[in-house]
């Protein structure tokens, strides 16, 4: 068997890469190790409106559970700060509003994207695990796959690894992709039914007793239904321990348990090789503060599919040619991801009392009218925060 | 490293951090290849506690 492009992984990164490669008239095979695309869900399912601009798709009620118009942040001492519709986060999240977007049904959305890709010509193999890369004179030229006990070699000019945080393919291609455990957010989430929540409001809870090294969240998915989850880092207890603790305060019933590991280390130094590209979680294309990655992956995967197709048409799939993918996605996201990583490192140093002090400050001051003098007075009373600010500047 | 398959959520966080790349996530199981030094990196990130250092047994 021989294809122009093999995409490994059938979630968002894989389906979008294959969709845009197929649309550019090359033969594409997408391989998914699970027997069902979109399952299990490993995500809080929130994304920005811009995801659909990237995909040039009209959002559909088939996979959109709720539209988000605001967010509420809970400090460790219970103080809250509401982020209103239209407020932006500066450059941290590429000028997307932090409080507007959609909560998706990933099970339906991922499958929908795979179907769209198949409609334009992508071949799809499910329940097929890629065990290794085929290499010739150092260049990646296919994969060794296993389906129902049968091992097969499938050749390709370009292999796109979109196989998630658990990817081993980047490493096999010669790219160092080993993650530091302190940079992995360990997550557990229930889909809860019977909640008394605002269906258009995201909620975030911070504090060492709630989610050390991370946060807990409520992402509404409709009337009384929400993804309620916890992400922790460098914790002695598991994410599941904190999830059980967090949900014990709600009189609601879980109908689904989701588990995930989110890479918060920022992008990898290199995301291409001869005949090879990496996208999505496998490439660290995730915002290190929020852990959100759908809109970033959507853009990067589109670029990967288009660059791979272009390189094949030019009959040059060398590292030098495929480097265009790396340059294009970095132009769009790298500065923001690096800034976000710097902020994440600073936030790691915040104690609960620092977070409470910040919450009190924002509670007592209008965010858009805070004067320099007021800020300086506040920082004078909180030397730890002043030091962190100096580190950031 | 002891792997409790009944406790596994198949998220692959452990695979991402294995410094010797000895772990592999198949559809519904983690495969641990020979050579594990029981370093505990995978245990640290497992959301459900499915990986347990031999020392902790």
Interface residues (C-beta under 8 A of the other chain):
Chain A: X33 X34 X35 X40 X42 X127 X129 X164 X165 X166 X167 X168 X171 X177 X178 X179 X180 X181 X184 X186 X187 X188 X234 X238 X239 X240 X257 X258 X259 X260 X261 X263
Chain B: X9 X10 X11 X12 X13 X14 X15 X16 X17 X18 X19 X21 X24 X25 X26 X27 X41 X44 X45 X46 X47 X48 X49
